[in-house]
Amino acid sequence: MSGPLLLAIESSCDETGIALIEGGRRIRANVVASQVALHAASGGIVPEVAARAHLRWVLPVLDEAWNDGGVEWADIDGIAVTHGPGLAGSLLVGINVAKTLAWVHDKPLIGVNHLEGHLYAAWLLDPDEDARPEPAFPLVALVVSGGHTFLVEMTDHLTYRLLGQTVDDAAGEAFDKVGRLLGLGYPGGPAIMRAAADALRRDVTFPRAWMGESYDFSFSGLKTATRRIHDEARLAAGLKDPAEPLPDAVVAELAHGFQDSVIDVLATKTIRAAEDRGARTIVLGGGVAANTVLRDRVALGADRIGVPLIVPRPGLCTDNGAMIGAAGARRFLAGERAGWDLDARPTLPLARPA
């Protein structure tokens, strides 16, 4: 595969990812060091702890990716790095490593928006994967993760029109909070999905925040409703000791009801946006896109309206360096180069509202 070979670094949150990407698509190496176990005790990410863990793992991850890729520095055309949005301390680790490598080896530096990376994960090909056509424009993409939930339209490469976004909490953050409420641990998304699959009764109805005809999302009210439904379930079960857990069957039913509420809104709005915008492709990205129920629900809707759906495999939905390399290659080919003043931008937007 022709095209630039980029070294890509991702450290926006709690995963240290470094990859080698050829031509903006083919993965030559992709190594990720996860901090899930590190943050499990606190039930969420502690920024200072995350930044220190990046310092600990960034060089070992770089070494492993370099060895996996089997390349020399003469082969590298540029270095792409996430510079926002994300946690400031975590971002700075990746940015400073990228700057150092670019200076020492005299390579161009490319700054990449983390959210853009989640979109371009749809272009990636695994090392032994057969070539396939690129996503067709215009496309509508749903990016849903612990920190972000939004719908965006792409009419061409690097061209974004924000259709809707969360007005309060991200869907992934709501999954984490409800997972903790139900005693399922951290991260909440996978735990809730597993528990929901065991639900024998599925008759507890959770509210949906449809937000009228807009493509915006809201999950704070759902979290409040889940707390109320959870407390009512404890009363019905006769539980007075706060330390006494709900029966597994009840937890499974509540997990199913909550998950169904979130996914119903996400999938319905995504399909409606694709119809309204005349999309030729639908893309899912972000950590919550690893949820098989969400993937299946959107796939059903996409099939109904006759629009192909592209969802990266789960390991490419969560944060990784490969997606930064895919997005970075597009910016590299567009002639973009970052200066030595490249800095962390924790609130860097992808696009302005439509």
PEJO-V393210 format. One record per pair of residues at least 6 apart in sequence whose C-alpha atoms are under 8 Angstrom apart, sorted by the first residue. I is the first residue (numbers start at 1). J is the second residue. D is the distance in Angstrom with one decimal. If there is no record, write none. Layout:
i=I j=J d=D
i=I j=J d=D
//
This chain:
i=1 j=22 d=7.0
i=1 j=23 d=6.4
i=1 j=26 d=7.4
i=2 j=22 d=7.2
i=2 j=23 d=5.6
i=3 j=22 d=6.2
i=3 j=23 d=3.8
i=3 j=24 d=7.2
i=4 j=22 d=5.8
i=4 j=23 d=5.1
i=4 j=24 d=7.2
i=4 j=76 d=7.7
i=4 j=77 d=5.8
i=4 j=78 d=7.7
i=4 j=329 d=6.8
i=5 j=20 d=6.9
i=5 j=21 d=5.6
i=5 j=22 d=4.4
i=5 j=23 d=6.2
i=5 j=24 d=7.8
i=5 j=75 d=7.0
i=5 j=76 d=5.4
i=5 j=77 d=5.4
i=5 j=78 d=7.1
i=6 j=20 d=5.7
i=6 j=21 d=5.4
i=6 j=22 d=6.5
i=6 j=76 d=5.9
i=6 j=77 d=5.8
i=6 j=78 d=5.1
i=6 j=79 d=5.5
i=6 j=80 d=6.7
i=6 j=325 d=6.1
i=6 j=328 d=7.8
i=6 j=329 d=7.0
i=7 j=18 d=7.3
i=7 j=19 d=5.9
i=7 j=20 d=4.7
i=7 j=21 d=6.7
i=7 j=76 d=6.9
i=7 j=78 d=6.5
i=7 j=79 d=4.8
i=7 j=80 d=6.2
i=7 j=325 d=6.8
i=8 j=18 d=5.5
i=8 j=19 d=5.2
i=8 j=20 d=6.2
i=8 j=21 d=7.5
i=8 j=79 d=5.8
i=8 j=80 d=4.6
i=8 j=81 d=5.7
i=8 j=321 d=5.4
i=8 j=322 d=6.7
i=8 j=324 d=5.9
i=8 j=325 d=4.9
i=8 j=328 d=7.7
i=9 j=16 d=7.8
i=9 j=17 d=5.9
i=9 j=18 d=4.6
i=9 j=19 d=6.7
i=9 j=79 d=7.8
i=9 j=80 d=6.3
i=9 j=81 d=4.7
i=9 j=82 d=6.6
i=9 j=94 d=6.1
i=9 j=98 d=7.1
i=9 j=321 d=5.2
i=9 j=324 d=6.9
i=9 j=325 d=7.8
i=10 j=16 d=6.0
i=10 j=17 d=4.9
i=10 j=18 d=6.3
i=10 j=81 d=6.1
i=10 j=82 d=5.4
i=10 j=91 d=7.9
i=10 j=94 d=6.4
i=10 j=114 d=8.0
i=10 j=319 d=7.4
i=10 j=320 d=6.1
i=10 j=321 d=4.9
i=10 j=324 d=6.7
i=11 j=17 d=6.5
i=11 j=54 d=7.1
i=11 j=82 d=6.9
i=11 j=90 d=5.6
i=11 j=91 d=5.4
i=11 j=93 d=7.0
i=11 j=94 d=5.4
i=12 j=82 d=6.7
i=12 j=83 d=7.6
i=12 j=84 d=6.8
i=12 j=85 d=6.9
i=12 j=86 d=4.7
i=12 j=87 d=5.8
i=12 j=88 d=7.8
i=12 j=90 d=5.5
i=12 j=91 d=4.8
i=12 j=94 d=8.0
i=12 j=114 d=7.3
i=13 j=47 d=8.0
i=13 j=50 d=7.0
i=13 j=86 d=5.8
i=13 j=87 d=5.7
i=13 j=90 d=6.0
i=13 j=91 d=7.5
i=14 j=34 d=6.6
i=14 j=35 d=5.6
i=14 j=36 d=7.6
i=14 j=45 d=7.2
i=14 j=50 d=5.5
i=14 j=51 d=7.9
i=14 j=54 d=7.7
i=14 j=90 d=7.6
i=15 j=32 d=6.5
i=15 j=33 d=5.7
i=15 j=34 d=4.7
i=15 j=35 d=6.0
i=15 j=54 d=7.6
i=15 j=319 d=6.5
i=15 j=320 d=7.3
i=16 j=32 d=5.5
i=16 j=33 d=5.1
i=16 j=34 d=6.6
i=16 j=54 d=6.0
i=16 j=57 d=6.9
i=16 j=58 d=6.3
i=16 j=61 d=7.4
i=16 j=320 d=7.3
i=16 j=321 d=7.9
i=17 j=30 d=7.2
i=17 j=31 d=5.7
i=17 j=32 d=4.3
i=17 j=33 d=6.5
i=17 j=58 d=7.9
i=17 j=61 d=7.2
i=17 j=319 d=7.3
i=17 j=320 d=4.7
i=17 j=321 d=4.5
i=17 j=322 d=7.8
i=18 j=30 d=6.0
i=18 j=31 d=5.5
i=18 j=32 d=6.6
i=18 j=61 d=6.5
i=18 j=62 d=6.1
i=18 j=65 d=6.4
i=18 j=320 d=7.0
i=18 j=321 d=4.5
i=18 j=322 d=7.1
i=19 j=27 d=7.4
i=19 j=28 d=7.4
i=19 j=29 d=5.1
i=19 j=30 d=4.2
i=19 j=31 d=6.2
i=19 j=65 d=6.1
i=19 j=320 d=7.8
i=19 j=321 d=4.8
i=19 j=322 d=5.1
i=19 j=325 d=7.0
i=20 j=27 d=6.3
i=20 j=28 d=5.2
i=20 j=29 d=5.0
i=20 j=30 d=6.5
i=20 j=65 d=7.2
i=20 j=66 d=7.8
i=20 j=69 d=6.6
i=20 j=322 d=6.9
i=20 j=325 d=7.1
i=21 j=27 d=4.8
i=21 j=28 d=5.7
i=21 j=29 d=7.2
i=21 j=322 d=6.4
i=21 j=325 d=5.6
i=21 j=326 d=6.7
i=22 j=28 d=6.8
i=23 j=326 d=7.9
i=23 j=329 d=6.8
i=24 j=123 d=7.6
i=24 j=124 d=7.4
i=24 j=325 d=6.4
i=24 j=326 d=4.2
i=24 j=327 d=7.0
i=24 j=328 d=7.5
i=24 j=329 d=4.9
i=24 j=330 d=6.8
i=25 j=123 d=5.7
i=25 j=124 d=4.4
i=25 j=125 d=5.5
i=25 j=326 d=5.9
i=26 j=124 d=6.0
i=26 j=125 d=4.8
i=26 j=126 d=6.2
i=26 j=127 d=6.3
i=27 j=124 d=6.9
i=27 j=125 d=6.1
i=27 j=126 d=5.3
i=27 j=127 d=5.4
i=27 j=322 d=6.7
i=28 j=68 d=7.5
i=28 j=69 d=5.2
i=28 j=126 d=7.9
i=28 j=127 d=6.0
i=29 j=65 d=5.4
i=29 j=66 d=7.5
i=29 j=68 d=5.6
i=29 j=69 d=5.0
i=29 j=322 d=8.0
i=30 j=65 d=6.1
i=30 j=320 d=7.5
i=30 j=321 d=6.5
i=30 j=322 d=6.0
i=31 j=61 d=6.2
i=31 j=62 d=8.0
i=31 j=64 d=7.0
i=31 j=65 d=5.7
i=31 j=320 d=7.6
i=31 j=321 d=7.5
i=32 j=61 d=7.0
i=32 j=320 d=6.2
i=32 j=321 d=7.5
i=33 j=57 d=6.9
i=33 j=61 d=7.0
i=35 j=50 d=7.4
i=35 j=53 d=7.6
i=36 j=186 d=7.8
i=36 j=187 d=7.3
i=39 j=45 d=5.5
i=39 j=46 d=6.9
i=40 j=185 d=7.3
i=40 j=186 d=5.4
i=40 j=187 d=7.3
i=43 j=176 d=7.8
i=43 j=180 d=7.1
i=43 j=185 d=7.0
i=43 j=186 d=5.4
i=43 j=187 d=7.5
i=44 j=176 d=7.7
i=44 j=186 d=7.1
i=44 j=187 d=7.7
i=47 j=87 d=6.6
i=47 j=89 d=7.1
i=47 j=90 d=7.5
i=48 j=89 d=7.0
i=50 j=90 d=6.5
i=51 j=89 d=5.3
i=51 j=90 d=4.4
i=51 j=93 d=7.1
i=54 j=90 d=6.7
i=54 j=93 d=6.7
i=55 j=93 d=6.5
i=58 j=94 d=7.7
i=73 j=105 d=7.2
i=76 j=107 d=7.7
i=77 j=107 d=6.6
i=77 j=108 d=7.2
i=78 j=102 d=7.7
i=78 j=107 d=5.2
i=78 j=108 d=4.8
i=78 j=109 d=6.0
i=78 j=110 d=7.2
i=78 j=332 d=7.8
i=79 j=98 d=6.5
i=79 j=102 d=6.6
i=79 j=107 d=6.8
i=79 j=108 d=6.3
i=79 j=109 d=5.0
i=79 j=110 d=6.1
i=80 j=98 d=7.5
i=80 j=109 d=6.0
i=80 j=110 d=4.6
i=80 j=111 d=5.9
i=80 j=112 d=6.6
i=80 j=324 d=6.7
i=80 j=325 d=6.1
i=80 j=328 d=5.4
i=80 j=329 d=7.9
i=81 j=94 d=6.7
i=81 j=95 d=6.2
i=81 j=98 d=6.5
i=81 j=109 d=7.8
i=81 j=110 d=6.4
i=81 j=111 d=5.3
i=81 j=112 d=5.7
i=81 j=324 d=6.8
i=81 j=328 d=7.8
i=82 j=91 d=6.9
i=82 j=94 d=7.3
i=82 j=95 d=7.1
i=82 j=111 d=6.0
i=82 j=112 d=4.8
i=82 j=113 d=5.8
i=82 j=114 d=5.7
i=82 j=324 d=6.8
i=83 j=91 d=6.0
i=83 j=92 d=7.8
i=83 j=95 d=6.6
i=83 j=111 d=5.9
i=83 j=112 d=6.1
i=83 j=113 d=6.3
i=83 j=114 d=7.4
i=83 j=342 d=7.6
i=83 j=343 d=6.4
i=83 j=344 d=4.9
i=83 j=345 d=5.9
i=83 j=346 d=7.8
i=84 j=91 d=6.9
i=84 j=112 d=7.5
i=84 j=113 d=5.5
i=84 j=114 d=5.8
i=84 j=344 d=5.9
i=84 j=345 d=4.7
i=84 j=346 d=5.1
i=84 j=347 d=6.6
i=84 j=348 d=5.3
i=85 j=113 d=6.7
i=85 j=114 d=6.1
i=85 j=115 d=7.6
i=85 j=344 d=7.9
i=85 j=345 d=5.8
i=85 j=346 d=4.3
i=85 j=347 d=4.9
i=85 j=348 d=4.7
i=85 j=349 d=7.2
i=86 j=114 d=7.8
i=86 j=345 d=7.5
i=86 j=346 d=4.7
i=86 j=347 d=6.9
i=87 j=346 d=5.8
i=88 j=344 d=6.0
i=88 j=345 d=7.1
i=88 j=346 d=5.6
i=91 j=344 d=5.8
i=91 j=346 d=7.9
i=92 j=343 d=7.3
i=92 j=344 d=5.9
i=95 j=342 d=7.7
i=95 j=343 d=7.2
i=95 j=344 d=7.4
i=98 j=109 d=7.5
i=99 j=109 d=7.1
i=99 j=340 d=7.1
i=101 j=107 d=7.7
i=102 j=108 d=6.3
i=102 j=109 d=6.3
i=108 j=337 d=6.4
i=108 j=338 d=7.6
i=109 j=337 d=5.7
i=109 j=338 d=5.3
i=109 j=339 d=7.2
i=110 j=328 d=6.3
i=110 j=331 d=7.3
i=110 j=332 d=6.7
i=110 j=336 d=6.8
i=110 j=337 d=5.2
i=110 j=338 d=5.1
i=111 j=328 d=7.2
i=111 j=337 d=7.5
i=111 j=338 d=5.9
i=111 j=342 d=7.3
i=112 j=324 d=6.5
i=112 j=327 d=6.8
i=112 j=328 d=5.9
i=113 j=348 d=7.3
i=113 j=350 d=6.9
i=114 j=324 d=7.0
i=115 j=143 d=7.8
i=115 j=350 d=6.5
i=116 j=324 d=7.9
i=116 j=327 d=6.4
i=116 j=350 d=6.8
i=117 j=323 d=4.7
i=117 j=324 d=4.8
i=117 j=325 d=7.8
i=117 j=326 d=6.9
i=117 j=327 d=5.3
i=118 j=143 d=7.0
i=118 j=285 d=5.3
i=118 j=286 d=5.8
i=118 j=317 d=6.9
i=118 j=319 d=7.8
i=118 j=323 d=6.2
i=118 j=324 d=8.0
i=119 j=141 d=7.1
i=119 j=143 d=7.3
i=119 j=283 d=7.4
i=119 j=284 d=7.7
i=119 j=285 d=6.1
i=119 j=323 d=8.0
i=120 j=323 d=5.9
i=120 j=324 d=7.8
i=120 j=326 d=5.8
i=120 j=327 d=5.5
i=121 j=285 d=7.3
i=121 j=312 d=6.3
i=121 j=316 d=6.4
i=121 j=317 d=7.2
i=121 j=322 d=7.4
i=121 j=323 d=4.7
i=121 j=326 d=6.8
i=122 j=135 d=7.4
i=122 j=283 d=6.8
i=122 j=284 d=7.9
i=122 j=285 d=7.7
i=122 j=310 d=6.3
i=122 j=311 d=6.4
i=122 j=312 d=5.6
i=123 j=134 d=6.1
i=123 j=135 d=7.0
i=123 j=326 d=7.1
i=124 j=312 d=7.8
i=124 j=322 d=7.6
i=124 j=323 d=7.3
i=124 j=326 d=6.8
i=125 j=131 d=7.2
i=135 j=281 d=6.3
i=135 j=310 d=7.6
i=136 j=280 d=5.9
i=136 j=281 d=5.8
i=137 j=154 d=6.7
i=137 j=155 d=5.4
i=137 j=156 d=6.1
i=137 j=279 d=7.1
i=137 j=280 d=6.0
i=137 j=281 d=6.8
i=138 j=153 d=7.0
i=138 j=154 d=5.6
i=138 j=155 d=4.3
i=138 j=156 d=6.8
i=138 j=278 d=7.4
i=138 j=279 d=5.2
i=138 j=280 d=5.7
i=138 j=281 d=6.9
i=139 j=153 d=5.8
i=139 j=154 d=5.3
i=139 j=155 d=6.6
i=139 j=274 d=7.4
i=139 j=279 d=4.8
i=139 j=280 d=5.6
i=139 j=281 d=4.7
i=139 j=282 d=5.7
i=139 j=283 d=7.2
i=140 j=151 d=7.0
i=140 j=152 d=5.8
i=140 j=153 d=4.6
i=140 j=154 d=6.4
i=140 j=270 d=7.6
i=140 j=273 d=7.1
i=140 j=274 d=5.7
i=140 j=277 d=7.8
i=140 j=279 d=6.0
i=140 j=281 d=6.6
i=140 j=282 d=5.1
i=140 j=283 d=6.3
i=141 j=151 d=5.7
i=141 j=152 d=5.4
i=141 j=153 d=6.4
i=141 j=154 d=7.8
i=141 j=270 d=7.7
i=141 j=282 d=5.7
i=141 j=283 d=4.4
i=141 j=284 d=5.7
i=141 j=285 d=7.4
i=142 j=149 d=7.4
i=142 j=150 d=5.9
i=142 j=151 d=4.7
i=142 j=152 d=6.7
i=142 j=270 d=6.6
i=142 j=283 d=6.4
i=142 j=284 d=5.0
i=142 j=285 d=6.3
i=143 j=149 d=5.6
i=143 j=150 d=5.6
i=143 j=151 d=6.5
i=143 j=284 d=6.0
i=143 j=285 d=4.6
i=143 j=286 d=5.2
i=143 j=289 d=7.6
i=144 j=150 d=6.6
i=144 j=170 d=7.3
i=144 j=171 d=6.5
i=144 j=172 d=6.9
i=144 j=284 d=7.9
i=144 j=285 d=6.4
i=144 j=286 d=4.9
i=144 j=287 d=6.6
i=144 j=288 d=5.5
i=144 j=289 d=6.5
i=145 j=170 d=6.7
i=145 j=171 d=6.4
i=145 j=172 d=4.8
i=145 j=173 d=7.6
i=145 j=286 d=4.9
i=145 j=287 d=4.8
i=145 j=288 d=5.1
i=145 j=289 d=7.7
i=146 j=170 d=5.9
i=146 j=171 d=6.4
i=146 j=172 d=3.7
i=146 j=173 d=4.6
i=146 j=174 d=7.9
i=146 j=176 d=8.0
i=146 j=287 d=7.2
i=146 j=288 d=7.6
i=147 j=169 d=7.9
i=147 j=170 d=5.5
i=147 j=171 d=7.9
i=147 j=172 d=6.8
i=147 j=173 d=6.6
i=148 j=166 d=7.5
i=148 j=170 d=5.1
i=148 j=171 d=7.5
i=148 j=172 d=7.8
i=149 j=165 d=5.7
i=149 j=166 d=5.6
i=149 j=170 d=5.3
i=149 j=171 d=6.3
i=149 j=217 d=7.7
i=150 j=162 d=7.6
i=150 j=163 d=7.6
i=150 j=164 d=5.5
i=150 j=165 d=4.0
i=150 j=166 d=6.3
i=150 j=216 d=7.5
i=150 j=217 d=7.8
i=151 j=162 d=6.3
i=151 j=163 d=5.4
i=151 j=164 d=5.2
i=151 j=165 d=6.2
i=151 j=215 d=7.2
i=151 j=270 d=7.1
i=152 j=160 d=6.4
i=152 j=161 d=5.6
i=152 j=162 d=4.5
i=152 j=163 d=5.2
i=152 j=164 d=7.1
i=153 j=160 d=5.7
i=153 j=161 d=5.0
i=153 j=162 d=6.4
i=153 j=163 d=6.8
i=153 j=277 d=7.9
i=154 j=160 d=4.9
i=154 j=161 d=6.5
i=157 j=330 d=7.4
i=158 j=330 d=7.5
i=158 j=331 d=7.8
i=160 j=350 d=7.5
i=160 j=351 d=5.9
i=161 j=351 d=6.1
i=161 j=352 d=6.9
i=161 j=353 d=6.9
i=161 j=354 d=5.9
i=162 j=351 d=5.7
i=162 j=352 d=6.0
i=162 j=353 d=4.8
i=162 j=354 d=5.4
i=163 j=215 d=6.1
i=163 j=216 d=7.7
i=163 j=353 d=6.4
i=163 j=354 d=5.7
i=164 j=214 d=7.0
i=164 j=215 d=4.4
i=164 j=216 d=4.3
i=164 j=217 d=7.3
i=164 j=353 d=7.1
i=165 j=215 d=7.0
i=165 j=216 d=4.7
i=165 j=217 d=5.8
i=166 j=216 d=5.6
i=166 j=217 d=4.3
i=166 j=218 d=5.4
i=166 j=219 d=7.8
i=167 j=216 d=6.8
i=167 j=217 d=6.1
i=167 j=218 d=5.6
i=168 j=217 d=7.9
i=168 j=218 d=5.8
i=168 j=219 d=6.8
i=168 j=220 d=6.4
i=169 j=218 d=6.6
i=169 j=219 d=5.7
i=169 j=220 d=5.9
i=170 j=218 d=7.9
i=170 j=219 d=7.0
i=171 j=219 d=6.6
i=171 j=262 d=7.3
i=171 j=288 d=7.7
i=172 j=188 d=7.9
i=172 j=189 d=6.7
i=172 j=287 d=7.7
i=172 j=288 d=6.2
i=174 j=219 d=6.7
i=174 j=220 d=7.5
i=174 j=223 d=6.6
i=175 j=187 d=7.9
i=175 j=188 d=5.0
i=175 j=189 d=5.1
i=175 j=192 d=7.4
i=176 j=186 d=6.3
i=176 j=187 d=5.7
i=176 j=188 d=3.9
i=176 j=189 d=6.3
i=177 j=188 d=7.0
i=177 j=223 d=7.8
i=178 j=188 d=6.9
i=178 j=223 d=6.9
i=178 j=226 d=7.4
i=179 j=185 d=5.9
i=179 j=186 d=6.9
i=179 j=187 d=7.4
i=179 j=188 d=4.3
i=179 j=189 d=7.2
i=179 j=191 d=6.8
i=179 j=192 d=6.1
i=180 j=186 d=6.8
i=180 j=188 d=6.8
i=181 j=227 d=7.6
i=182 j=230 d=7.9
i=182 j=246 d=8.0
i=182 j=251 d=6.4
i=182 j=255 d=7.8
i=183 j=245 d=7.5
i=184 j=191 d=5.9
i=184 j=192 d=7.1
i=185 j=191 d=7.0
i=189 j=288 d=7.0
i=189 j=291 d=7.5
i=190 j=291 d=7.2
i=192 j=255 d=5.5
i=192 j=256 d=7.6
i=192 j=259 d=7.3
i=193 j=255 d=7.4
i=193 j=256 d=7.6
i=193 j=259 d=7.3
i=193 j=291 d=7.1
i=193 j=293 d=7.9
i=195 j=251 d=7.2
i=195 j=252 d=4.9
i=195 j=255 d=6.2
i=195 j=256 d=7.4
i=196 j=252 d=4.9
i=196 j=253 d=6.5
i=196 j=254 d=7.6
i=196 j=255 d=5.0
i=196 j=256 d=4.2
i=196 j=257 d=7.9
i=196 j=259 d=7.5
i=197 j=252 d=7.4
i=197 j=256 d=7.2
i=198 j=249 d=7.7
i=198 j=252 d=5.9
i=199 j=249 d=6.5
i=199 j=250 d=8.0
i=199 j=252 d=4.7
i=199 j=253 d=4.9
i=199 j=256 d=6.6
i=200 j=249 d=7.2
i=200 j=252 d=7.8
i=200 j=253 d=7.1
i=201 j=253 d=6.1
i=202 j=253 d=5.8
i=202 j=256 d=6.9
i=202 j=257 d=6.8
i=203 j=253 d=7.9
i=203 j=257 d=7.8
i=204 j=253 d=7.1
i=204 j=254 d=7.0
i=204 j=257 d=5.9
i=205 j=257 d=6.0
i=206 j=222 d=7.5
i=206 j=225 d=7.3
i=206 j=226 d=7.4
i=206 j=257 d=5.8
i=206 j=258 d=6.2
i=206 j=261 d=6.0
i=207 j=222 d=6.4
i=207 j=225 d=7.4
i=207 j=261 d=6.7
i=208 j=222 d=7.3
i=208 j=261 d=5.8
i=208 j=262 d=7.5
i=208 j=265 d=6.8
i=209 j=217 d=7.1
i=209 j=218 d=6.1
i=209 j=219 d=7.2
i=209 j=221 d=7.7
i=209 j=222 d=7.6
i=209 j=265 d=7.4
i=210 j=217 d=7.3
i=210 j=265 d=6.7
i=211 j=217 d=6.8
i=211 j=218 d=7.6
i=215 j=269 d=6.2
i=215 j=273 d=7.4
i=217 j=265 d=7.9
i=219 j=262 d=7.9
i=226 j=258 d=7.2
i=230 j=254 d=7.5
i=233 j=246 d=8.0
i=233 j=250 d=7.7
i=234 j=240 d=7.8
i=234 j=246 d=6.6
i=237 j=246 d=7.6
i=239 j=246 d=7.7
i=263 j=293 d=7.7
i=263 j=294 d=5.7
i=263 j=297 d=7.7
i=264 j=297 d=8.0
i=267 j=294 d=7.0
i=267 j=297 d=6.3
i=267 j=298 d=5.2
i=267 j=301 d=7.6
i=268 j=298 d=7.8
i=268 j=301 d=7.8
i=270 j=298 d=7.6
i=271 j=298 d=7.2
i=271 j=301 d=6.1
i=271 j=302 d=6.6
i=274 j=281 d=8.0
i=274 j=282 d=6.9
i=275 j=305 d=7.4
i=279 j=307 d=7.3
i=280 j=307 d=5.9
i=280 j=308 d=7.2
i=281 j=307 d=5.7
i=281 j=308 d=5.3
i=281 j=309 d=6.0
i=281 j=310 d=7.4
i=282 j=302 d=7.4
i=282 j=307 d=6.8
i=282 j=308 d=6.3
i=282 j=309 d=4.8
i=282 j=310 d=6.2
i=283 j=309 d=5.9
i=283 j=310 d=4.9
i=283 j=311 d=5.9
i=284 j=295 d=7.9
i=284 j=309 d=7.8
i=284 j=310 d=6.6
i=284 j=311 d=5.1
i=284 j=312 d=7.5
i=285 j=311 d=6.7
i=285 j=312 d=7.2
i=285 j=317 d=5.5
i=286 j=317 d=4.9
i=286 j=318 d=5.7
i=286 j=319 d=7.5
i=287 j=314 d=7.7
i=287 j=317 d=5.1
i=287 j=318 d=4.3
i=287 j=319 d=7.2
i=288 j=317 d=7.7
i=288 j=318 d=7.9
i=289 j=295 d=6.5
i=289 j=311 d=7.5
i=289 j=314 d=7.3
i=289 j=317 d=6.2
i=290 j=313 d=7.4
i=290 j=314 d=4.6
i=290 j=315 d=7.9
i=290 j=317 d=6.1
i=290 j=318 d=7.6
i=295 j=311 d=7.5
i=298 j=309 d=7.9
i=299 j=309 d=6.4
i=302 j=308 d=6.3
i=302 j=309 d=6.3
i=316 j=322 d=7.6
i=316 j=323 d=7.3
//
